[in-house]
């Protein structure tokens, strides 16, 4: 997956398996990405497919950044 912030290429492993009447989903090998971007509880990453370039792309959102954007819009 291509990182929008620093153009780095990351390799994650996506797995799922049945669990009772639902499924468990796991995205593995994310530790280096989390440490590189200093992610904390409440932050999230967005993964989407860029059909024009036929690749998957990563972007992140920090809870602090989200609050700053909301405050800026409210002024």
N, CA, C and O of each residue as an XYZ file, in Angstrom:
300
protein
N       0.842     -1.177      0.000
C       0.000      0.000      0.000
C       0.883      1.234      0.000
O       1.926      1.263      0.653
N       0.466      2.240     -0.726
C       1.235      3.477     -0.867
C       0.794      4.494      0.186
O      -0.397      4.760      0.345
N       1.756      5.051      0.891
C       1.508      6.021      1.945
C       1.417      7.412      1.327
O       2.359      7.864      0.676
N       0.296      8.088      1.524
C       0.123      9.426      0.955
C       1.014     10.470      1.614
O       1.331     11.484      0.993
N       1.424     10.242      2.862
C       2.209     11.257      3.569
C       3.675     11.276      3.176
O       4.286     12.343      3.110
N       4.244     10.106      2.913
C       5.675     10.091      2.615
C       6.052      9.215      1.419
O       7.230      8.925      1.212
N       5.079      8.802      0.648
C       5.292      8.006     -0.576
C       5.990      6.675     -0.312
O       6.527      6.069     -1.239
N       5.989      6.213      0.933
C       6.589      4.922      1.261
C       5.621      3.803      0.899
O       4.405      3.986      0.939
N       6.165      2.658      0.551
C       5.358      1.485      0.253
C       5.332      0.582      1.488
O       6.383      0.225      2.020
N       4.131      0.213      1.941
C       3.958     -0.637      3.119
C       3.316     -1.954      2.686
O       2.494     -1.984      1.770
N       3.701     -3.031      3.351
C       3.108     -4.342      3.078
C       2.412     -4.834      4.334
O       3.051     -5.087      5.355
N       1.098     -4.967      4.247
C       0.291     -5.477      5.342
C      -0.315     -6.807      4.918
O      -0.346     -7.148      3.735
N      -0.792     -7.542      5.899
C      -1.453     -8.812      5.632
C      -2.875     -8.726      6.171
O      -3.083     -8.481      7.359
N      -3.846     -8.929      5.295
C      -5.258     -8.875      5.658
C      -5.762    -10.314      5.784
O      -5.633    -11.115      4.858
N      -6.338    -10.625      6.948
C      -6.864    -11.965      7.176
C      -8.251    -11.889      7.797
O      -8.596    -10.922      8.477
N      -9.027    -12.918      7.551
C     -10.320    -13.052      8.239
C     -10.636    -14.534      8.399
O     -10.138    -15.377      7.652
N     -11.468    -14.830      9.380
C     -11.883    -16.200      9.622
C     -13.239    -16.182     10.311
O     -13.598    -15.203     10.965
N     -14.002    -17.286     10.160
C     -15.313    -17.371     10.817
C     -15.166    -17.400     12.329
O     -14.242    -18.010     12.868
N     -16.095    -16.728     13.005
C     -16.126    -16.709     14.459
C     -17.592    -16.741     14.881
O     -18.289    -15.730     14.803
N     -18.046    -17.889     15.320
C     -19.466    -18.095     15.632
C     -20.294    -17.771     14.396
O     -20.147    -18.441     13.373
N     -21.163    -16.758     14.459
C     -21.999    -16.417     13.301
C     -21.510    -15.165     12.587
O     -22.251    -14.569     11.806
N     -20.276    -14.763     12.844
C     -19.719    -13.581     12.188
C     -18.307    -13.902     11.710
O     -17.919    -15.069     11.658
N     -17.555    -12.895     11.369
C     -16.163    -13.067     10.955
C     -15.269    -12.136     11.752
O     -15.685    -11.052     12.163
N     -14.050    -12.566     11.962
C     -13.022    -11.734     12.578
C     -12.128    -11.222     11.466
O     -11.709    -11.989     10.599
N     -11.830     -9.916     11.485
C     -10.963     -9.304     10.473
C      -9.732     -8.726     11.154
O      -9.842     -8.073     12.192
N      -8.555     -8.964     10.569
C      -7.304     -8.491     11.145
C      -6.417     -7.941     10.034
O      -6.283     -8.545      8.970
N      -5.816     -6.789     10.298
C      -4.809     -6.219      9.408
C      -3.481     -6.330     10.147
O      -3.263     -5.632     11.137
N      -2.589     -7.206      9.673
C      -1.344     -7.503     10.377
C      -0.170     -6.724      9.788
O      -0.259     -6.154      8.700
N       0.927     -6.718     10.537
C       2.184     -6.063     10.148
C       2.038     -4.545     10.066
O       2.638     -3.907      9.202
N       1.251     -3.975     10.954
C       1.024     -2.531     10.952
C       1.884     -1.783     11.968
O       1.861     -0.553     12.009
N       2.641     -2.512     12.788
C       3.403     -1.895     13.873
C       4.368     -0.812     13.421
O       4.422      0.258     14.027
N       5.128     -1.072     12.366
C       6.078     -0.064     11.870
C       5.356      1.176     11.358
O       5.821      2.298     11.558
N       4.221      0.973     10.698
C       3.433      2.104     10.203
C       2.935      2.956     11.372
O       3.012      4.184     11.333
N       2.427      2.293     12.407
C       1.912      2.992     13.587
C       3.029      3.787     14.264
O       2.829      4.943     14.638
N       4.200      3.175     14.421
C       5.325      3.864     15.062
C       5.853      5.006     14.193
O       6.171      6.076     14.713
N       5.949      4.799     12.895
C       6.465      5.834     11.985
C       5.605      7.095     12.045
O       6.123      8.211     12.020
N       4.286      6.905     12.124
C       3.364      8.045     12.126
C       2.920      8.441     13.531
O       2.068      9.315     13.691
N       3.495      7.800     14.547
C       3.204      8.133     15.940
C       1.699      8.103     16.224
O       1.161      9.007     16.865
N       1.032      7.061     15.743
C      -0.407      6.949     15.950
C      -0.716      6.584     17.388
O       0.053      5.877     18.041
N      -1.831      7.063     17.869
C      -2.283      6.828     19.240
C      -3.727      6.330     19.222
O      -4.366      6.294     18.170
N      -4.226      5.951     20.379
C      -5.615      5.520     20.509
C      -6.521      6.643     20.020
O      -6.342      7.799     20.402
N      -7.480      6.312     19.188
C      -8.397      7.299     18.623
C      -8.029      7.713     17.215
O      -8.867      8.262     16.500
N      -6.794      7.464     16.796
C      -6.390      7.729     15.419
C      -6.868      6.577     14.545
O      -7.136      5.483     15.043
N      -6.972      6.818     13.268
C      -7.361      5.733     12.369
C      -6.687      5.909     11.024
O      -6.264      7.002     10.647
N      -6.603      4.794     10.314
C      -6.051      4.838      8.968
C      -7.177      4.539      7.979
O      -8.118      3.806      8.285
N      -7.059      5.113      6.809
C      -8.019      4.872      5.741
C      -7.278      4.160      4.616
O      -6.195      4.580      4.210
N      -7.859      3.103      4.127
C      -7.292      2.352      3.019
C      -8.315      2.370      1.891
O      -9.485      2.042      2.091
N      -7.861      2.755      0.712
C      -8.773      2.734     -0.420
C      -8.012      2.387     -1.685
O      -6.786      2.486     -1.740
N      -8.753      1.980     -2.694
C      -8.126      1.607     -3.954
C      -8.180      2.785     -4.916
O      -9.243      3.356     -5.163
N      -7.030      3.136     -5.449
C      -6.918      4.166     -6.473
C      -7.020      3.456     -7.822
O      -6.036      2.913     -8.324
N      -8.206      3.469     -8.393
C      -8.438      2.748     -9.642
C      -7.632      3.320    -10.806
O      -7.239      2.584    -11.711
N      -7.386      4.625    -10.785
C      -6.620      5.243    -11.872
C      -5.195      4.704    -11.943
O      -4.650      4.515    -13.031
N      -4.591      4.456    -10.770
C      -3.203      3.977    -10.734
C      -3.117      2.498    -10.356
O      -2.023      1.950    -10.225
N      -4.279      1.852    -10.181
C      -4.359      0.437     -9.850
C      -3.478      0.080     -8.644
O      -2.613     -0.791     -8.723
N      -3.724      0.777     -7.529
C      -2.967      0.527     -6.312
C      -3.835      0.842     -5.105
O      -4.846      1.536     -5.206
N      -3.412      0.310     -3.950
C      -4.077      0.643     -2.697
C      -3.306      1.770     -2.021
O      -2.078      1.819     -2.082
N      -4.038      2.671     -1.378
C      -3.455      3.876     -0.804
C      -3.832      3.961      0.668
O      -4.947      3.619      1.063
N      -2.875      4.428      1.475
C      -3.076      4.635      2.908
C      -3.080      6.115      3.220
O      -2.271      6.871      2.682
N      -3.974      6.528      4.075
C      -3.971      7.871      4.621
C      -4.328      7.730      6.088
O      -4.964      6.749      6.475
N      -3.939      8.671      6.897
C      -4.251      8.569      8.316
C      -4.959      9.821      8.784
O      -4.907     10.872      8.144
N      -5.619      9.681      9.910
C      -6.277     10.815     10.531
C      -6.039     10.745     12.022
O      -6.354      9.747     12.669
N      -5.495     11.784     12.544
C      -5.241     11.875     13.972
C      -6.449     12.508     14.648
O      -7.070     13.412     14.089
N      -6.782     12.046     15.829
C      -7.909     12.644     16.544
C      -7.650     14.121     16.793
O      -8.584     14.921     16.755
N      -6.393     14.502     17.048
C      -6.061     15.902     17.280
C      -6.261     16.721     16.006
O      -6.814     17.820     16.047
N      -5.812     16.181     14.884
C      -6.009     16.867     13.607
C      -7.493     17.047     13.322
O      -7.917     18.104     12.855
N      -8.281     16.016     13.604
C      -9.727     16.105     13.381
C     -10.353     17.207     14.223
O     -11.206     17.947     13.733
N      -9.946     17.327     15.478
C     -10.478     18.365     16.364
C     -10.087     19.752     15.842
O     -10.908     20.669     15.842
N      -8.836     19.904     15.397
C      -8.390     21.193     14.873
C      -9.176     21.598     13.631
O      -9.516     22.769     13.459
N      -9.462     20.631     12.769
C     -10.254     20.921     11.571
C     -11.660     21.351     11.961
O     -12.187     22.307     11.392
N     -12.276     20.670     12.915
C     -13.623     21.033     13.365
C     -13.633     22.424     13.972
O     -14.536     23.213     13.696
N     -12.632     22.737     14.803
C     -12.554     24.067     15.409
C     -12.347     25.155     14.358
O     -12.941     26.229     14.454
N     -11.524     24.891     13.374
C     -11.269     25.875     12.319
C     -12.545     26.144     11.511
O     -12.801     27.280     11.111
N     -13.320     25.122     11.279
C     -14.561     25.277     10.494
C     -15.638     26.013     11.285
O     -16.506     26.655     10.693
N     -15.594     25.930     12.602
C     -16.630     26.538     13.430
C     -16.422     28.040     13.619
O     -17.302     28.720     14.147
N     -15.275     28.564     13.195
C     -14.987     29.992     13.369
C     -15.595     30.834     12.286
O     -15.442     32.055     12.294
